[in-house]
Amino acid sequence: MPFEIAAEEIEKPDLAAAFADTPEMKSTFSNRAYVEIDGAIWIENLTKELLPYATHILDWYHVKEKLWKCAKELFGENSERCPIWVKKFSDQIWNGKIDQ
């Protein structure tokens, strides 16, 4: 069995208190703190606790992974449409045009 540590067992510094104690810090970090995550809920929860005003960004590898998973669900595992669909949406995301 692989070695596992529950998120609750990890000793965390009190960064949230340090960063969120003053209105100035809240304002500063709400506009400038970015956390790149892989989509794991426990990581997202931990970073939200430590930096509650940060923006979470899914890393590119996992964006592409989720696009492929979605394409296979939409069109079928071996559909020729999958790579076309993934390219279209990954290009839009990469270029900041995902709402189009």
HUJO-V302777 format. One line per field, one symbol per residue. ss: DSSP state (a for helix, b for strand, c for the rest). phi: phi as a letter, one per 20 degrees, with the letter a starting at -180 (. if undefined). burial: 1 if it has 24 or more other ideal C-beta (glycine too) atoms within 12 Angstrom, else 0. A space follows every 10 residues. Layout:
ss=???
phi=???
burial=???
This chain:
ss=ccccccaaac ccccaaaaaa ccaaaaaaaa aacbbbbccc aaaaaaaaaa ccccbbbbca aaaaaaaaaa aaaaaccccc aaaaaaaaaa aaaacccccc
phi=.ffccfgfef fdfefgffed fcgffgffff ececcecdnf ffffffffff cfdfeecfff gfffgfffff ffffdogdff fgfffffgff fffgemdfee
burial=0000000000 0000000011 0000000010 0010101000 0001011011 1111010000 0010001000 1000000000 0000010011 0000000000
